[in-house]
């Protein structure tokens, strides 16, 4: 079982929302903030990193500077963990 799926389910994500993650931009299952966080995550996860000005501007519109620091740090930590495991 995918541990991220299990964790998401345990924390209240519906099966429909989990199934829609690959097409989060077009899905009605995600809020604007969630879409901004997912787009930032996607941009930081690809190699080489590709966070466009538009993606970062949307994240800035949705989150405070403090929240962005925490979000970016969490994304970086998870990327490192995934690549190390």
C-alpha positions as CSV (number, residue, x, y, z in Angstrom):
1,X,0.0,0.0,0.0
2,X,1.2,3.5,-0.7
3,X,1.9,5.1,2.6
4,X,1.0,8.6,1.4
5,X,-2.4,7.4,0.3
6,X,-2.9,5.7,3.7
7,X,-1.8,8.8,5.5
8,X,-4.1,11.0,3.4
9,X,-7.1,8.8,4.0
10,X,-6.4,8.7,7.8
11,X,-6.3,12.5,7.8
12,X,-9.6,12.9,6.0
13,X,-8.9,13.0,2.3
14,X,-11.6,11.3,0.4
15,X,-11.0,8.5,-2.1
16,X,-12.2,10.8,-4.9
17,X,-9.7,13.5,-3.8
18,X,-6.8,11.0,-3.7
19,X,-7.8,9.7,-7.1
20,X,-7.8,13.3,-8.5
21,X,-4.3,14.2,-7.4
22,X,-2.8,13.6,-10.8
23,X,-5.1,16.2,-12.4
24,X,-5.3,18.6,-9.4
25,X,-5.3,21.7,-11.6
26,X,-8.6,20.7,-13.3
27,X,-10.2,19.1,-10.3
28,X,-12.9,20.6,-8.2
29,X,-11.7,18.5,-5.2
30,X,-9.0,21.0,-4.3
31,X,-9.1,24.5,-3.0
32,X,-7.1,27.3,-4.5
33,X,-4.5,27.0,-1.6
34,X,-4.2,23.3,-2.2
35,X,-3.7,23.8,-5.9
36,X,-1.0,26.4,-5.2
37,X,0.8,24.1,-2.8
38,X,0.6,21.1,-5.2
39,X,1.9,23.2,-8.1
40,X,4.8,24.4,-6.0
41,X,5.5,20.8,-4.9
42,X,5.4,19.6,-8.5
43,X,7.8,22.3,-9.6
44,X,10.2,21.6,-6.8
45,X,10.1,17.8,-7.3
46,X,11.1,17.6,-11.0
47,X,14.7,17.5,-12.0
48,X,15.8,20.1,-12.7
49,X,13.6,22.2,-10.4
50,X,11.1,24.2,-12.4
51,X,9.1,26.6,-10.3
52,X,7.9,29.3,-12.7
53,X,7.3,32.9,-11.7
54,X,3.5,32.2,-12.1
55,X,3.5,29.2,-9.8
56,X,5.5,31.1,-7.1
57,X,3.3,34.2,-7.5
58,X,0.2,32.1,-6.9
59,X,1.8,30.5,-3.8
60,X,2.6,34.0,-2.5
61,X,-1.0,35.0,-3.1
62,X,-2.2,32.0,-1.0
63,X,0.3,31.9,1.8
64,X,2.1,34.2,4.2
65,X,5.9,34.4,4.0
66,X,6.1,32.3,7.1
67,X,3.8,29.7,5.6
68,X,5.8,29.6,2.4
69,X,9.1,29.0,4.3
70,X,7.5,26.1,6.1
71,X,5.9,24.7,2.9
72,X,9.1,24.9,0.9
73,X,11.1,23.4,3.7
74,X,8.7,20.5,4.0
75,X,8.7,19.9,0.3
76,X,12.5,19.9,0.2
77,X,12.7,17.5,3.2
78,X,10.2,15.1,1.6
79,X,12.0,15.2,-1.7
80,X,15.3,14.4,0.1
81,X,13.7,11.6,2.0
82,X,12.1,10.1,-1.1
83,X,15.4,10.2,-3.0
84,X,17.4,8.8,-0.1
85,X,15.0,5.9,0.5
